[in-house]
């Protein structure tokens, strides 16, 4: 029977098969915007020059100036940013891997919080915007196995992706998250003396002598001093206050921390104004903190340290 089929007929059949295949390719498969993307974040972290983060109630930018990063709010420089925190945030974005497409319907964006209620992250490399991502709702996939997922969407595409093991809420999305939040960053064992200046005659000094700490000739309680030294060595706060101006004002409390092998001590001052407490430190002079709890931890009385 095949012998009766002419070459012309075979050619016609071949053309028909090609036509059917082409129709299936163009109409039977999803187009590019509907195709699953194994990688939705493709950025060169070394080339990033700006990151803009927008979410309900807040908007700020991180801008790179030479080798340093700066935080901007309302186009005004707020403070320097810690490069390590910016780099960690960019690395966390690179770790984002979609496992499936959760939806392609725009009406579902609100359910997954990948609309204006989400956190929009825009990354620029020079003048080129290389990422425009919306981080949405976090969900638990398996509570017993501690598996979770976060829904994300590229701003110019309809697909909502479920990304397993990506905890979107942990992505730093406040300006203060990128600032230096340390009042001091001292090696605990290097502290050799603490000098407190208080009102009236309540000032005192705590001096290390071998394995002991002394207030004048009185032996201090080792456990109490150990807790105090630990708190001072790594004192930090997220309660920034950029409106307080200490010019012309005298601190209520002052602490001088002397460090072995260093000529310059660390100074921490506490100011009180309208029942609010403000902290400044020579370790981080550009930041002012409003944190009464930290004041009570760092500035203790002599009676709390003696045996």
Backbone as a ProteinNet text record, in pm:
[ID]
protein_1_A
[PRIMARY]
XXXXXXXXXXXXXXXXXXXXXXXXXXXXXXXXXXXXXXXXXXXXXXXXXXXXXXXXXXXXXXXXXXXXXXXXXXXXXXXXXXXXXXXXXXXXXXXXXXXXXXXXXXXXXXXXXXXXXXXXXXXXXXXXXXXXXXXXXXXXXXXXXXXXXXXXXXXXXXXXXXXXXXXXXXXXXXXXXXXXXXXXXXXXXXXXXXXXXXXXXXXXXXXXXXXXXXXXXXXXXXXXXXXXXXXXXXXXXXXXXXXXXXXXXXXXXXXXXXXXXXXXXXXXXXXXXXXXXXXXXXXXXXXXXXXXXXXXXXXXXXXXXXX
[TERTIARY]
82.7	0	85.6	196	283.8	347.1	362.7	424.9	340.2	206.3	116.9	117.4	184.9	190.8	304.5	272.6	373.3	457.6	569.6	656.8	584.6	498.3	423.1	332.8	265.7	177.2	254.4	372.6	456.7	499.6	530.1	571.3	457.3	334.6	217.5	193.8	209.1	192.2	295.6	420	527.7	498.7	451	417.7	305.8	207.2	95	142.2	232.4	285.1	362.9	441.8	516.8	421.3	312.8	213.7	148.6	113.3	51.7	147.7	274	374.8	391.5	393.2	410.5	294.2	171.4	54	60.8	102	111.8	218.8	329	436.5	392.2	321.7	285.7	158	66.4	-62.1	-88.8	-24.3	-51.8	33.3	146.6	235	225.7	257.4	253.2	359.6	328	427.1	530.9	625.2	737.1	691.6	593.6	549.9	482	434.1	366.7	458.2	578.8	669.1	727	749.3	808.3	954.6	994.9	1132.9	1202.7	1308.1	1383.5	1458.6	1497.1	1566	1495.9	1443.6	1377.4	1460.5	1568.1	1659.9	1795	1831.7	1960.4	2028.1	2108.3	2178.3	2325.1	2407.1	2549.5	2570.4	2586	2593.6	2710.4	2816.6	2931.2	2905.3	2804.2	2774.9	2656.1	2588.4	2470.5	2511.6	2440.5	2471.2	2357.4	2237.5	2124.5	2017.5	1956.4	1843	1732.5	1614	1499	1396.8	1349.9	1254.2	1130	1015.4	888.1	790.9	729.4	622.7	525.7	406.4	308.4	365.1	361.9	405.2	549.5	629.6	771	831.6	932.1	1004.8	1143.5	1245	1381.3	1471.3	1591.3	1688	1821.9	1893.5	2032.5	2116.5	2207.3	2289.5	2436.4	2506.4	2648.9	2728.5	2817.3	2905.9	3049	3112.2	3244.2	3235.2	3291.8	3289.1	3195.1	3129.8	3040.3	2895.2	2805.6	2662.9	2598.5	2494.8	2423.8	2274.2	2204.8	2059.5	1995.7	1897.5	1827	1678.1	1616.7	1471.7	1428	1327.3	1278	1392	1479.6	1593.5	1694.5	1684.6	1777	1856.6	1990.3	2073.4	2040.1	2009.9	1973.7	2095.2	2172	2289.6	2368.7	2486	2563.1	2500.9	2512.8	2464.8	2584.7	2562.9	2669.1	2672.9	2787.7	2801.1	2767	2804	2777.1	2628.1	2549	2404.8	2342.5	2393.4	2343.6	2379.3	2503.5	2548.1	2471.4	2443.1	2366.1	2224.5	2164.7	2030.1	2030.2	2132.1	2141.5	2165.5	2246.9	2271.2	2144.1	2063.5	1937.2	1842.6	1844.1	1761.8	1807.9	1939.3	1992.1	1954.9	1930.8	1896	1751.7	1675.4	1533.3	1516.4	1457.6	1436.5	1290.1	1217.2	1076.8	1063.5	962.7	937.4	819.2	728.6	611.9	544.7	456.2	372.7	243.7	219.6	100.2	-23.3	-6.3	-119.5	-68.8	-153	-125.6	-236.9	-325	-440.7	-418.1	-439.3	-417.2	-508.6	-628.7	-721	-672.7	-571.2	-516	-399.9	-355.1	-240.1	-265.2	-386	-418.2	-409.3	-455.6	-451.3	-308	-216.8	-77	4.6	-60	2.7	121.5	104.8	208.1	159.2	70.4	25.5	88.5	18.4	73.2	89	33.4	46.8	176.3	248.9	374.4	492.9	610.6	735.7	801.5	811.8	871.1	1019.7	1101.5	1245.9	1294.6	1353.2	1409.6	1560.8	1631.2	1777.1	1829.4	1925.8	1984.3	2133.4	2178.7	2321.2	2353.6	2403.3	2418.8	2282.3	2255.5	2126.6	2025.6	2069.8	1983.7	1914.5	1783.1	1707	1711.6	1781	1800.8	1707.6	1629.8	1532.8	1421.4	1298.7	1181.3	1089.6	1104.3	1041.9	948.4	835.5	742.9	740.4	778.6	778.6	646	572.4	438.3	425.3	317	277.1	367.1	389	461.9	361.8	394.1	304.5	380.9	316.9	376.5	329.9	424.4	391.3	373.5	462.8	456	509.1	419	457.8	551.8	521.4	603.8	744.9	754.2	885.1	950.1	880.6	928.5	961.4	872.2	886.4	794.9	850.4	772.4	799.1	719.6	734.9	684.3	737.5	697.1	658.4	554	506.1	566.2	613.5	676.3	626.2	646.2	607	699.3	741.6	811.8	709.7	743.8	646.3	580.9	651.2	596	541.2	521.4	469.5	356.2	262.5	146	171.2	274.7	294	329.3	264.1	298	372.7	494.1	577.1	578.8	576	597.1	742.9	809.8	951.8	969.9	1010.2	1027.2	1154.7	1147.3	1261.9	1312.4	1224.7	1259	1163.3	1216.2	1135.3	1138.1	1041.8	1040.6	1038.8	975.2	966.5	1103.1	1200.1	1333.9	1417.3	1368.3	1442	1436	1549.3	1549	1472.9	1363.8	1279.2	1249.2	1332.7	1324.3	1459.8	1458.5	1584.2	1679.3	1625.7	1710.7	1776.8	1720.8	1779.3	1919.6	1951	2079.3	2180	2139.8	2227.9	2311.3	2418.5	2501	2427.1	2383.4	2300.8	2380	2511.8	2594.6	2643.4	2627.5	2690.1	2836.6	2865.3	3003.2	3020.2	3141.5	3174.3	3314.8	3322.3	3449.8	3468.9	3591.8	3624.4	3609.2	3523.3	3486.8	3608.7	3700.3	3814.1	3917.1	3901.6	3998.9	3963.5	3846.7	3805.1	3880	3947.6	4029.1	3975.8	3889.4	3830.5	3707.2	3617.6	3495.2	3487.5	3470.2	3460.2	3324.5	3246.3	3111.5	3111.8	3051.4	3030.5	2881.4	2843.1	2704	2686.6	2562.2	2538.3	2583.3	2608.8	2648.3	2775.3	2777.9	2899.9	2884.4	2805.1	2779	2869.3	2962.5	3053.4	3148.1	3193.7	3289.4	3359.2	3467	3542.6	3554.1	3550.1	3561.8	3687.1	3784.5	3914.5	3941.9	3992.8	4026.2	4164.7	4174.4	4300.7	4317.2	4391.3	4401.9	4268.8	4214.8	4083.4	3971.9	4008.3	3910	3882	3768.6	3732	3716.9	3773.8	3774.4	3708.3	3633.9	3584.8	3662.7	3763.6	3864.9	3929.8	3922.4	3983.5	3880.6	3758.1	3650.4	3630.4	3622.5	3604.4	3461.4	3449.2	3316.5	3268.2	3137.3	3077.1	3107.4	3174	3222.3	3109.1	2998.8	2887.4	2821.3	2801.3	2738.1	2825.1	2956.9	3048.6	3054.7	3053.4	3058.4	2937.8	2820.1	2699.9	2709.6	2760.9	2773.5	2872.5	2988.5	3090.7	3038.2	2963.7	2903.9	2808.8	2724.3	2628	2698.3	2803.7	2875.9	2950.6	3012.8	3095.6	3015.7	2890.1	2809.4	2679.5	2685.3	2564.2	2512.1	2383.1	2321.8	2175.2	2118.5	1977.4	1927.4	1800.7	1736.8	1651.1	1652.1	1568.2	1645.2	1661.4	1732.4	1645.3	1711.2	1641	1730.1	1690.1	1772.3	1734.1	1638	1592.1	1658.6	1712.6	1773.3	1905.9	1925.7	2049.8	2114.3	2232.4	2299	2382.5	2391.1	2473.7	2430.8	2527	2499.2	2434.9	2418.9	2353.9	2455.6	2432.4	2521.3	2459.4	2537.7	2482.1	2456.5	2349.1	2321.7	2420.8	2452.1	2543.2	2652.1	2769	2878.8	2959.7	2997.9	3075	3197.7	3315.3	3439.7	3487.6	3503.9	3548.4	3692.4	3784.9	3925.8	3955.9	4032	4056.2	4205.8	4244.3	4385.5	4444.5	4561.2	4630.3	4580.6	4482.8	4430.5	4439.2	4486.7	4500	4366.5	4278.4	4150.5	4042.2	3983.1	3873.5	3744.5	3645.4	3510.7	3427.6	3364.2	3279.5	3132.9	3049.6	2904.9	2838.4	2749.9	2681.8	2531.6	2465.8	2320.4	2261.6	2170	2103.3	1956.3	1902.5	1760.6	1692.4	1579.6	1503.5	1356.7	1272.6	1127	1095	1159.3	1137.4	1184.3	1256.2	1312.4	1463.6	1519.1	1662.8	1723.7	1842.1	1911.7	2056.3	2105	2240	2325.1	2449	2546.1	2676.6	2754.6	2877.6	2985.8	3109.3	3221.5	3247.4	3196.6	3212.6	3123.3	3013.2	2916.8	2861	2944.6	2906.9	2793.4	2765.8	2662.4	2521.8	2512	2380.9	2345.1	2218.4	2163.5	2050.3	2050.1	1951.7	1863.6	1736.6	1642.6	1599.2	1662.9	1643	1664.9	1558.7	1570.6	1609.4	1566.8	1602.9	1752.8	1814.4	1958.9	2033.2	1979.7	2041.2	2048.6	1940	1937.2	2031.1	2060.4	2151.7	2297.7	2329.3	2468.5	2511.1	2419.8	2452	2393.5	2478.7	2435.3	2499.1	2442.4	2498.6	2602.4	2686	2790.7	2732.9	2619.1	2559.5	2520.1	2499.3	2460.4	2579.9	2701.3	2821	2904.2	2875	2954.8	2896	2981.5	2936.4	2847.2
-120.6	0	124.8	120.8	237.4	266.3	160.1	180.6	269	273.2	351.8	500.1	535.1	675.3	743.9	850.6	922	1009.3	1055.3	1147.7	1276.9	1317.7	1442.4	1428.3	1313	1291.4	1285.3	1222.6	1218.9	1359.4	1439.8	1577.7	1656.1	1633.3	1702.7	1659.8	1529	1478.8	1540	1550.2	1607.6	1753.3	1828	1968.3	1979.9	1890.8	1892.8	1864.5	1768.7	1737	1854.2	1920.6	2038.3	2147.8	2165.3	2268.2	2238	2108.7	2069.8	2092.5	2055.4	2074.2	2221.5	2306.4	2449.9	2508.6	2465.9	2515.6	2476.2	2353.4	2308.9	2385.8	2417.1	2491	2630.7	2695.8	2836	2853.8	2759.1	2776.5	2672.6	2557.5	2452.2	2459.3	2535.6	2548.4	2689.3	2705.7	2838.7	2927	3057.7	3150.3	3177	3266	3285.9	3336.1	3425.2	3481.4	3377.8	3268.4	3164.6	3046	3046.9	2935	2940.8	2824.2	2818.3	2860.6	2944.7	2992.3	2929.7	2857.8	2795.1	2899.2	3009.6	3119.3	3249.9	3315.2	3442	3559.7	3531.7	3637.3	3613.9	3701.6	3693.9	3829.9	3846.7	3972.3	3944.1	4042	4035.5	4120.3	4055.9	4129.4	4226.8	4199.6	4290.5	4415.4	4408.9	4521.7	4605.3	4561.7	4633.7	4769.3	4873.6	5009.8	5072	5013.5	5070.9	4965.2	4972.2	4885.4	4973.4	4961.2	5036.3	4937.7	4965.6	4877.5	4957.3	4908.7	4976.1	4875.9	4912.9	4832.3	4926.8	4880.9	4970.9	5044.9	5176.7	5258.2	5300.7	5246.8	5284.7	5265.6	5347.8	5339.8	5398.1	5328.1	5379.6	5319.7	5376.7	5331.1	5304.3	5210.2	5185.2	5220.1	5314.6	5359.4	5334.2	5287.7	5260.4	5381.4	5426.8	5538.3	5488.4	5466.1	5402.6	5264.4	5248	5116	5112.7	5223.8	5229.6	5235.7	5197.8	5202	5306	5372.2	5473.9	5450.2	5481.4	5467	5602.2	5602.8	5725.8	5709.1	5812.5	5821.1	5954.7	5952	6073.4	6147.5	6068.9	6121.3	6194.6	6180.8	6244.6	6137.2	6158.6	6060	6052.4	5932.6	5910.6	5872.3	5776.3	5729.1	5636.2	5598.2	5497.3	5360.2	5275	5137.4	5045.4	4933.9	4835	4748.2	4747.3	4673.7	4526.7	4468.8	4326.5	4297.7	4390	4369.5	4380.6	4472.8	4485.3	4360.2	4316.8	4197.7	4073.2	4061.8	3946.5	3947.5	4066.8	4076.3	4035.7	4079.1	4043.1	3893	3837.3	3693.2	3615.1	3667.8	3600.9	3602.9	3711.5	3716.3	3611.9	3595.6	3497.8	3355.1	3333.4	3198.3	3162.3	3258.6	3237.8	3148.1	3031.3	2935.3	2892.2	2921.3	2880.7	2730.3	2672.5	2529.8	2500.5	2599.3	2579.9	2713.9	2715.9	2832.8	2815.5	2905.9	2896.3	2950.2	3048.8	3105.9	3193	3204.2	3296.1	3399.2	3405.8	3493.5	3619.2	3733	3860.2	3875.5	3820.9	3833.5	3757.6	3673.8	3599	3672.4	3781.3	3852.2	3895	3941.7	3987.2	3873.5	3755.2	3639.3	3605.4	3617.5	3584	3705.9	3821.1	3946.9	3983.7	3962.6	4001.8	4120.5	4199.9	4324.5	4438.4	4547.7	4662.6	4635.2	4525.2	4491.8	4416.7	4378.5	4306.9	4400.9	4343.5	4419.3	4415.9	4532.1	4541.6	4573	4492	4509.7	4532.9	4649	4682.2	4693.1	4623.1	4621.5	4684.1	4773.8	4841.7	4811.4	4787.9	4778	4892.8	5001.3	5123.8	5180.9	5207.3	5260.1	5149.8	5026	4915	4852.9	4841.4	4772.1	4622.8	4547.9	4405.4	4315.7	4375.2	4295.5	4386.2	4340.4	4409.6	4300.2	4272.8	4157.3	4200.7	4132.4	4156.6	4032.5	4049.4	3940.6	3944.8	3835.4	3832.9	3751.6	3678	3608.1	3488.4	3468.1	3351.8	3244.2	3120.3	3012.1	2889.6	2807	2682.9	2568.8	2495.9	2383	2256.1	2234.8	2116.4	2155.8	2167	2213.9	2115.4	1986.6	1886.8	1881.9	1894.6	1891.2	2029.8	2128.6	2266.4	2315.8	2285.5	2330.9	2451.2	2555.5	2675.4	2726.8	2821.5	2878.6	3021.5	3099.2	3238.1	3258.5	3335.5	3360.6	3490.9	3485.8	3602.9	3619.3	3739.4	3766.6	3871.4	3850.1	3954.6	4061.6	4187.8	4296.3	4309.3	4271.9	4288.7	4158.4	4057.2	3930	3882.5	3803.5	3762.5	3644	3563.9	3439.8	3465.8	3389.9	3389.3	3259.9	3272.1	3155.2	3122.6	2994	2946.9	2909	2969.7	2943.5	2874.7	2750.2	2672.8	2713	2705.2	2734.5	2877.2	2966.6	3109.4	3181.3	3234.9	3303.6	3452.6	3497.3	3634.5	3737.8	3704.1	3799.5	3827.8	3742.7	3764.5	3856.4	3887.5	3978.6	4119	4183.3	4317	4417.3	4469.4	4558.3	4690.2	4724.9	4855.9	4924.1	5055.2	5128.4	5099.9	5090.4	5068.8	4931.4	4836.7	4703.3	4705.1	4808.8	4814.9	4906.9	4969	5061.5	4989.6	5054.9	5003.5	5024.6	4917.8	4928.9	4902.4	4909.8	4880.7	5009	5015.2	5121.2	5088.5	4961.8	4918.5	4780.1	4752.5	4620.2	4586.8	4542.8	4527.5	4381	4334.3	4201.8	4204.2	4118.2	4122.9	4115.2	4022.8	4001.5	4113.4	4205.3	4314.3	4435	4436	4547.9	4539.7	4649.3	4648.3	4742.6	4837.5	4924	4993.8	5027.5	5100.6	5219	5337.4	5458.3	5523.1	5532.2	5588.2	5729.7	5820.3	5955.7	5976.5	5997.7	6014.8	6148.4	6192.8	6316.4	6301.9	6416.6	6421.9	6340.6	6260.6	6188	6037.5	5999	5856.4	5796.7	5874.4	5823	5719.4	5625.7	5525.1	5461.5	5389.3	5317.1	5170.5	5088	4943.2	4900.9	4842.7	4812.2	4662.6	4608.4	4465.8	4444.6	4349.3	4316	4164.8	4118.4	3974.1	3917.9	3824.2	3767.3	3833.9	3935.6	4002.4	4143.8	4195.7	4334	4406.9	4527.1	4603.8	4739.9	4781.4	4918.7	4979.8	5062.6	5103.9	4977	4951.8	4831.1	4723.3	4745.1	4651.9	4554	4426.2	4322.9	4325.2	4332.2	4333	4190.7	4175.1	4044.3	3999.5	3886.3	3841.6	3815.9	3756.6	3726.1	3853.5	3949.5	4075.9	4152.6	4153.8	4223.6	4154.2	4021.3	3946.7	3979.5	3988.6	4025.1	4166.7	4257.9	4397.2	4411.3	4347.8	4355.4	4295.7	4187	4126.2	4223.3	4290.1	4384.5	4503.9	4551.7	4667.9	4631.6	4514.6	4474.9	4464.8	4422.9	4402.4	4482.8	4600.7	4682.4	4722.9	4702.7	4737.6	4772	4842	4879.3	4908.6	4882.8	4915.1	5040.9	5102.2	5221	5347.9	5371.9	5490.9	5615.1	5726.3	5854	5959.9	6006	6100.7	6246	6269	6405.7	6469.7	6387.3	6442.4	6510	6629.6	6705.5	6727.9	6672.1	6681.5	6807.9	6889.5	7010.5	7100.9	7139.6	7228.4	7160.6	7029.4	6957.1	6872	6854.8	6777.9	6642.4	6535.3	6402.1	6381.1	6308.3	6273.1	6167.7	6072.1	5964.5	5955.8	5909.9	5891.7	5769	5691	5569.2	5570.5	5548.9	5535.8	5391.8	5326	5186	5183.4	5146.1	5135	4993.2	4984.4	4857	4830.3	4709.6	4671.5	4687.1	4751	4765.9	4879.4	4957.2	5068.3	5197.2	5301.8	5430.3	5502.1	5480.4	5549.8	5463.4	5509.9	5433.2	5452.9	5375.1	5391.1	5468.6	5574.3	5654.1	5640.5	5619.7	5610.1	5712.6	5793.6	5898.4	5877.9	5909.5	5898	6036	6081.4	6210	6185.7	6270.2	6261.5	6391.6	6377.4	6494.8	6456.2	6529.2	6502.8	6356.4	6305.1	6166.9	6061.5	6102.5	6008.3	6002	5885.2	5865.7	5847.7	5906.8	5899.8	5857.3	5770.2	5716.6	5751.1	5791.8	5814.5	5746.6	5707.6	5634.1	5677.6	5679.6	5711.6	5600.1	5480.6	5370.1	5386	5457.7	5477.2	5619	5719.4	5858.2	5913.6	5854	5909.7	5864.1	5770.7	5719	5759.9	5792.8	5823	5724.6	5669	5567.4	5617.4	5585	5615.5	5483.1	5447.7	5313.9	5316.6	5336.1	5344.3	5209.9	5099.8	4967.2	4945.4	4987.1	4972	5062.7	5180.3	5269.5	5200.9	5136.8	5070	4950.7	4888.4	4775.1	4819.8	4931.5	4975.5	5061	5140.9	5234.2	5182.1	5115.7	5054.2	5128.6	5111.4	5170.3	5080.8	5139.2	5062.9	4950.8	4975.5	4875.5	4749	4757	4638.4	4549.7	4597.7	4524.4	4470.8	4518	4471.2	4341.8	4265.3	4137.9	4161.3
0	0	0	80	87.3	-48.3	-129.3	-260.9	-349.6	-321.7	-405.9	-368.8	-253.2	-210.8	-284.3	-353.8	-431.3	-341	-395.6	-321.2	-289	-379.2	-356.8	-236.4	-227.1	-112.7	18.5	15.6	136.1	178.5	79.6	108.5	172.8	123	177.9	323.3	349.3	485.5	578.5	529.9	611.5	645.6	546.5	568.6	671.6	664.2	758.3	900.5	916.4	1049.2	1108	1024.4	1069.4	1114.4	1040	1074.5	1209.4	1229.6	1357	1472.5	1452.5	1557.9	1591.8	1487.6	1509.8	1588.1	1551.9	1623.1	1770.6	1797.7	1937.7	2012.1	1942.4	2008	2047.3	1958.3	1981.2	2061	2051.6	2117.3	2225.6	2215.8	2312.5	2436.8	2432.6	2546.7	2602.3	2728.9	2787.3	2725.2	2715	2663.7	2771.3	2740.6	2830	2966.6	2968.1	3095.1	3182.4	3121	3198.1	3229.4	3174.2	3196.4	3336.5	3393.9	3527.5	3520.8	3614.7	3620.6	3739.1	3711.3	3819	3900.5	3837.2	3905	3870.8	3971.1	3945.6	3995.1	4067.5	4111.9	4046.1	3958.8	3891	3900.9	4004.5	4027.5	4055.1	4022.4	4054	4178.2	4291.5	4418.3	4421.6	4347.5	4346	4262.6	4174.9	4086.9	4133.9	4240.4	4289.7	4345.8	4304.2	4349.1	4429.2	4420.2	4492.6	4515.6	4632.4	4665.2	4720.5	4663.7	4713.8	4768.8	4889.6	4956.2	4992	4946.3	4969.4	5028.9	5139.5	5195.9	5265.1	5299.8	5360.8	5481.6	5473.2	5586.1	5584.4	5493.4	5492.1	5353.8	5326.4	5200.5	5223.5	5177.1	5192.5	5085.2	5074.9	4977	5043.5	4987.3	5023.3	4902	4918.7	4806.8	4837.6	4736	4752.2	4707.4	4795	4764	4776.4	4662.3	4659	4724	4842.3	4906	5026	5055.5	5170.9	5125.5	5216.2	5190.5	5281.4	5230.6	5307.3	5298.4	5406.6	5412.6	5384.6	5294	5258.6	5283.6	5340.5	5353.5	5297.2	5210.1	5144.3	5074	5008.2	4933.1	5020.3	5150.7	5243.6	5315.4	5321.4	5387.5	5535.3	5580.1	5719.7	5802	5754.4	5827	5736.2	5783.3	5713.3	5739.5	5640.5	5655.2	5671.1	5736.1	5750.3	5625.5	5558.9	5433.6	5450.9	5564.8	5586.9	5588.8	5644.4	5649.7	5510.1	5428.8	5291.2	5212	5223.9	5150.9	5193.6	5322.6	5370.6	5313.1	5301.4	5245	5098	5023.9	4882.5	4866.5	4953.6	4949.9	4979.6	5071.6	5104.2	4984.1	4909.4	4788.2	4686.9	4673.9	4579.5	4619	4746.9	4792.8	4761.6	4714.4	4688.3	4565	4584.2	4475.7	4473.4	4365.1	4357.7	4339.4	4405.5	4392.2	4299.6	4289.3	4203	4178.8	4080.4	4054.6	4134.5	4227.2	4311.9	4241.2	4154.8	4082.2	3968.5	3864.8	3754.9	3741.2	3840.4	3833.1	3916.1	3854.7	3922.4	4043.8	4036.8	4148.8	4272.7	4256.9	4369.9	4438.4	4378.9	4435.2	4579.5	4606.4	4741.8	4841	4801.6	4891.9	4931.4	4836.8	4862.5	4907.1	4916.9	4959.2	4871	4741.8	4646.2	4563.2	4624.5	4564.1	4643.3	4659.9	4733.2	4882.7	4931.3	5073	5102.9	4998.3	5016.9	5028.5	5031.2	5037.7	4900.8	4838.6	4705.3	4716.7	4651.1	4653.5	4511.4	4489.8	4358.5	4372	4284	4286.3	4157.1	4171.2	4055.9	4048.2	3927	3898.9	3804.3	3861.4	3783.4	3752.3	3626.3	3583.5	3552.1	3552.4	3513.5	3635.5	3626.3	3730	3698.5	3783	3756.6	3836.9	3926.8	4001.5	4051.5	4033.2	4088.1	4141.9	4270.9	4333.3	4444.7	4457.7	4568.2	4656.1	4781.9	4879.2	4953.9	4948.7	5005	5131.2	5139.1	5261.1	5290.1	5418.4	5467.4	5508.4	5479.3	5515.5	5561.3	5642.2	5690.8	5601.4	5545.9	5459.4	5540.5	5636.9	5722.6	5859.7	5957.3	6089.2	6158	6149	6216.6	6158.8	6027.6	5962.3	5958.2	6013.2	6014.1	5873.6	5781.8	5644.2	5622.5	5566.5	5542.6	5402	5359.3	5225.8	5225.9	5135	5117.3	4971.8	4951.2	4815.1	4763.1	4638.9	4578	4434.8	4382.4	4243.4	4184.8	4060.7	3988.2	3950.5	3974.9	3966.3	3829.4	3723.2	3588.7	3530.5	3615.6	3567.8	3659.1	3606.7	3687.3	3778.8	3751.8	3826.9	3973.1	4060.7	4202.6	4230.7	4283.5	4309	4458.1	4488	4624.7	4638.1	4735	4755.9	4889.9	4886.1	5008.3	5081.2	5214.4	5300.9	5285.1	5238.4	5233.6	5326.7	5434.2	5532.9	5501.4	5420.6	5373.5	5484.2	5597.2	5707.4	5768.3	5743.8	5798.4	5710.2	5591.3	5503.8	5563	5588.2	5650.5	5564.9	5618	5537.7	5607.9	5706.6	5770.6	5762.3	5751.6	5737.4	5852.3	5973.5	6090.8	6091.4	6014.4	6008.4	5950	5872.3	5802.1	5871.9	5980.3	6050.3	6156.4	6197.4	6305.9	6436.7	6499.4	6619.1	6747.3	6738.1	6854.4	6921.9	7052.8	7129.8	7155.6	7166.5	7186.8	7127.8	7088.5	7034.3	7082.2	7206.8	7275.7	7313.3	7303.8	7354.6	7506.1	7556.2	7698.3	7791	7761.1	7850.2	7842.4	7745.1	7732	7818.3	7878.6	7963.3	8095.9	8130.6	8252.7	8360.3	8323	8425.9	8371.7	8464.2	8433.7	8528.6	8472.6	8555.8	8534.1	8642.1	8635.9	8694.2	8620.3	8669.4	8688.9	8815.4	8853.2	8925.7	8941.1	9017.4	9162.4	9225.2	9366.4	9387.9	9493.3	9528.7	9506.2	9405.5	9381.9	9273.9	9222.7	9120.3	9180.4	9097.3	9144.8	9025.3	9052.7	8950.4	8988.6	8887.5	8904	8828.2	8898.9	8839.5	8849.4	8741.4	8739.1	8797.7	8888.1	8952.6	8949.6	8850	8830.1	8786.8	8863.9	8834.5	8913.8	8990.2	9074.9	9024.5	9068.6	9041.8	9175	9180.7	9303.6	9284.6	9386	9396.4	9513	9478.1	9574.7	9628.6	9755.8	9812.5	9842	9798.7	9829.5	9714.8	9748.5	9647.8	9594.6	9461.9	9399.9	9376.8	9367	9343.4	9200.3	9185.7	9054.6	8956.1	9001.8	8911.9	8862.3	8951.4	8912.7	8813.7	8839.5	8749.3	8613.7	8614.1	8487.5	8400.3	8461.1	8385.6	8332.2	8414	8372.1	8256.9	8269.5	8164.6	8034	8044.6	7924.7	7856.9	7934.4	7877.1	7813.1	7875.8	7822.8	7694.8	7692.8	7578.9	7449.4	7460.4	7338.6	7342.2	7401.5	7413.6	7275.8	7254.8	7126.7	7148.5	7051.1	7057.2	6916	6894.6	6766.1	6775.6	6895.2	6915.8	6879.7	6750.4	6705.2	6725.5	6754	6763.3	6700.1	6582.2	6507.5	6533.9	6620.7	6645.5	6767.5	6856.3	6977.7	6944.9	7001.1	6980.1	7116.1	7133.8	7264.1	7280.3	7175.5	7180.1	7295.2	7376.4	7488.5	7607.5	7603.3	7712.3	7787.7	7913.7	7998.7	8028.3	8012.3	8039.9	8188.4	8217.6	8357.5	8406	8319.7	8354.1	8247	8291.3	8197.6	8237.2	8137.7	8161.3	8070.7	8130.5	8055.5	8068.2	7953.1	7949.4	7899.6	7987.2	7948.8	7903.4	7793.2	7726	7720.7	7751.7	7750.9	7610.6	7603.1	7475.9	7389.9	7439.1	7360.8	7441.8	7373.7	7440.5	7454	7355.5	7355.4	7420.3	7528.6	7590.3	7511.9	7546.3	7490.7	7591.9	7546.3	7633.5	7597.2	7697.1	7677.4	7768.1	7709.8	7786.9	7781.3	7892.3	7901.2	7932.9	7848.6	7865.9	7898.1	7983.3	8015.8	7977	7906.5	7863.8	7852.9	7925.2	7923.3	7952.2	8057	8101.9	8001.9	7898.3	7802	7819.8	7795.6	7805.1	7666.2	7646.6	7518.9	7543.8	7459.1	7473.1	7352	7377.2	7269.4	7309.7	7209.3	7236.3	7138.6	7186.7	7098.4	6998	7024.9	6930	6808	6825.3	6717.2	6728	6703	6732.2	6647	6532.2	6445.3	6482.9	6577.5	6615.4	6758.2	6777.5	6908.8	6934.2	7053.7	7088	7202.2	7193.9	7301.8	7363.2	7475.3	7529.2	7679.9	7755.6	7901.3	7962.2	7899.9	7950.8	7944.5	7834.3	7820	7917.5	7945	8043.4	8178.9	8219.7	8351	8356.3	8241.6	8239.1	8245.4	8180.6	8172.5	8291	8341	8449.1	8580.1	8655.3	8779.5	8897.2	9013.2	9134.2	9197.6	9281.9	9348.9	9433.7	9491.7	9581.5	9508.6	9377.4	9299.8	9266.7	9297.4	9257.6	9373.5	9494.4	9608.6	9663	9728	9783.4	9905
[MASK]
+++++++++++++++++++++++++++++++++++++++++++++++++++++++++++++++++++++++++++++++++++++++++++++++++++++++++++++++++++++++++++++++++++++++++++++++++++++++++++++++++++++++++++++++++++++++++++++++++++++++++++++++++++++++++++++++++++++++++++++++++++++++++++++++++++++++++++++++++++++++++++++++++++++++++++++++++++

